[in-house]
Amino acid sequence: MNWIPAEFVDAMAPTTGWAGTEDELLRVLREFEAVGTDEVHLIPTSTDLDQLRSAARVAREFG
């Protein structure tokens, strides 16, 4: 998140991230779509590659 000043990133970090399941993420993305959102950024919040793989699976299903 290099476009956000470091002090804001540090302040947000403890409360960001996705704690739900892939199905829940897909549902949230569908809800965003239903209200007209046409772009969402899924930004990894950990070095765990499984988080990226999980988001990719959801994106494929969403697409």
C-alpha positions as CSV (number, residue, x, y, z in Angstrom):
1,M,0.0,0.0,0.0
2,N,2.7,2.4,-1.0
3,W,0.4,5.1,-2.0
4,I,-0.8,5.6,1.6
5,P,1.5,7.4,4.0
6,A,3.3,4.8,6.3
7,E,1.7,6.1,9.5
8,F,-1.8,5.4,8.1
9,V,-0.8,2.0,6.9
10,D,0.6,1.2,10.3
11,A,-2.5,2.4,12.0
12,M,-4.8,0.4,9.8
13,A,-2.8,-2.8,9.7
14,P,-4.2,-4.3,12.9
15,T,-7.8,-4.0,11.7
16,T,-7.5,-4.9,8.0
17,G,-7.5,-8.2,6.3
18,W,-10.2,-10.8,5.5
19,A,-11.1,-13.3,8.2
20,G,-14.0,-15.0,6.3
21,T,-14.3,-17.9,4.0
22,E,-14.0,-17.9,0.3
23,D,-17.8,-18.2,0.1
24,E,-18.2,-15.2,2.3
25,L,-15.8,-13.2,0.2
26,L,-17.6,-14.1,-2.9
27,R,-20.9,-13.1,-1.3
28,V,-19.4,-9.7,-0.3
29,L,-18.1,-9.1,-3.8
30,R,-21.6,-9.9,-5.2
31,E,-23.1,-7.4,-2.8
32,F,-20.6,-4.8,-4.0
33,E,-21.6,-5.6,-7.6
34,A,-25.3,-5.3,-6.8
35,V,-24.8,-1.7,-5.6
36,G,-22.9,-0.8,-8.7
37,T,-19.3,-1.2,-7.7
38,D,-17.2,-2.0,-10.7
39,E,-13.8,-2.2,-9.2
40,V,-12.5,-3.7,-5.9
41,H,-8.8,-4.1,-4.9
42,L,-7.9,-7.2,-2.9
43,I,-4.6,-6.4,-1.3
44,P,-2.7,-9.2,0.5
45,T,-2.2,-8.4,4.1
46,S,0.2,-11.3,4.9
47,T,3.1,-13.1,3.3
48,D,1.1,-16.3,3.3
49,L,0.7,-17.3,-0.4
50,D,-2.4,-19.3,0.4
51,Q,-4.1,-16.0,1.0
52,L,-3.3,-15.0,-2.6
53,R,-4.3,-18.4,-3.9
54,S,-7.6,-18.1,-2.1
55,A,-8.4,-14.7,-3.5
56,A,-7.5,-16.0,-7.0
57,R,-10.0,-18.8,-6.6
58,V,-12.7,-16.4,-5.6
59,A,-11.8,-14.0,-8.4
60,R,-12.1,-16.8,-11.0
61,E,-15.5,-17.9,-9.6
62,F,-16.6,-14.2,-9.5
63,G,-15.4,-13.5,-13.1
